[in-house]
Amino acid sequence: MNPSASVTPSAPAGRRVLVSGASRGLGRAVARAFAAQGDRVAVHFHSRREEAEETLKGLDGTGHVLVGGDVSDPAGAQEVAEAAFAGLGGIDVLVNNAAVNLRHPLPETPYEEWTALWQRHLAVNVLATANLSHLAARRIIEQGGGGRIVNIGSRGAFRGEPDHPAYGATKAAVHALGQSLAVSLAPYGIGVASVAPGFFDTERVAHRLEGAEGAAIRAQSPFGRVASADEIAEAVRWLASPAAEWASGTVLDLNGASHLRT
């Protein structure tokens, strides 16, 4: 799918932020958090254009951009990035949120399906993150003045995901990539950090919070609840802020003490 961009009437203000996978859920919450503080946001979507348009309409301020395309394809990622840069007039912050999380427990999954799902998780969760990071960082270096990259990882990278092993493994790769880039890009004033959320409530998983499964999920945290997408988005917003430069290289656990790393 070729990227498409539409822009609301703009008045340059704040920073320029690209959020991948922003049609709904956490991506939508992240886009709203940046827009609320006066930033201009490129709302990326792959196939959910109508939902992405709803995200765009709900953003505070003006100058936001809607950008469609398949970031799992290297050429598609480049087209998405270039459309976002053109619509915003550059970039200051990249949030790598686009991801897939498809069930594939090894004992139940045929080999052909297993290999296909691993390739899909790698393409979206790791390679798209790496490629968008390259494109954004190079543009920020050319601009001068520094910037931020924030990656959306997962608690599953540390505790394991028996029903979603490729998801857990690729999110661990996202964390490691972020730490490598934090060292590489610091001389250019670019901070790179990741968040590792536990379970949080979105439209996609709302059905799992019903009945016995929902009770069990909430019981994972001693707070007896799950996070909201807005709580995760607020942490992303802070990690992207000028005040958070010294947090570059961090992987921030956001799981309500449901999993404690040592």
Secondary structure, 3 states (H helix, E strand, C coil): CCCCEEECCCCCCCCEEEECCCCCHHHHHHHHHHHHCCCEEEEEECCCHHHHHHHHHCCCCCCCEEEECCCCCHHHHHHHHHHHHHHHCCCCEEEECCCCCCCCCHHHCCHHHHHHHHHHHHHHHHHHHHHHHHHHHHHHHHHCCCEEEEEECCCHHHHCCCCCHHHHHHHHHHHHHHHHHHHHHHHHCEEEEEEEECCEECHHHHHHHCHHHHHHHHHCCCCCCCEEHHHHHHHHHHHCCHHHHHHCCCEEEECCCCCCCC
